[in-house]
Amino acid sequence: SIDEIRKLHYKQEGREEGREEEREQSRLKDVERVIKLLNKKFKNVDETVIEKVKLLDSDSLNSVIEDIFDIETIEDLKRYGI
């Protein structure tokens, strides 16, 4: 019936929204992690750098986390879009 189709549609829509929300929560945790790592490595990181970190996607954030030992200067962050 049409009601069953609607229920399935809204159920699927709810799952997609839930997944999207989970991805954003994960991204925000990565943002926090990158900011902590950068502050630990470079001490007081400039606010403009922090604002750029907040705009990065998950892939870029994970690249910074993976490469943190290879990043030697704040200038090196440019290759990650920071």
C-alpha positions in Angstrom: 0.0 0.0 0.0 1.0 3.6 -0.3 1.2 4.0 3.5 3.8 1.1 3.6 5.8 2.7 0.8 5.8 6.0 2.7 6.9 4.3 5.9 9.7 2.6 4.1 10.7 5.9 2.5 10.8 7.8 5.8 12.6 5.0 7.5 15.3 5.0 4.8 15.5 8.8 4.9 15.9 8.7 8.7 18.8 6.2 8.4 20.6 8.4 5.8 20.2 11.4 8.1 21.5 9.4 11.0 24.6 8.2 9.0 25.2 11.8 7.9 25.0 13.0 11.5 27.5 10.2 12.6 29.9 11.2 9.9 29.8 14.9 11.0 30.3 13.9 14.7 33.3 11.8 13.6 34.7 14.7 11.6 34.3 17.1 14.5 36.2 14.6 16.8 39.0 14.6 14.1 39.0 18.4 14.1 39.5 18.4 17.9 42.3 15.8 17.5 44.1 17.7 14.8 43.9 21.0 16.8 45.3 19.2 19.9 48.1 17.6 17.9 49.1 20.9 16.3 49.0 22.8 19.6 51.1 20.1 21.2 53.6 20.2 18.3 53.7 23.9 17.7 52.5 25.4 21.0 50.1 28.3 20.5 48.7 27.7 17.0 47.3 30.9 15.3 43.6 31.2 15.3 43.5 31.5 11.5 45.1 28.0 11.3 42.5 26.6 13.7 39.7 28.1 11.7 41.0 26.5 8.5 41.3 23.1 10.3 37.6 23.4 11.3 36.7 23.6 7.6 38.7 20.5 6.5 36.9 17.3 5.3 37.5 14.0 7.0 40.0 12.8 4.5 42.2 15.9 4.9 41.9 15.7 8.7 43.0 12.0 8.6 45.9 12.9 6.4 47.2 15.5 8.9 46.8 12.9 11.7 48.7 10.3 9.8 51.4 12.7 8.7 51.8 14.6 12.1 55.4 13.3 12.6 56.4 14.4 9.1 54.9 17.9 9.5 57.8 20.1 10.6 56.5 23.6 10.3 53.2 25.5 10.2 54.0 26.2 6.5 53.9 22.4 5.8 50.2 22.5 6.6 49.5 24.3 3.3 49.6 21.0 1.5 46.6 19.9 3.5 44.6 23.1 2.6 45.4 24.8 5.9 
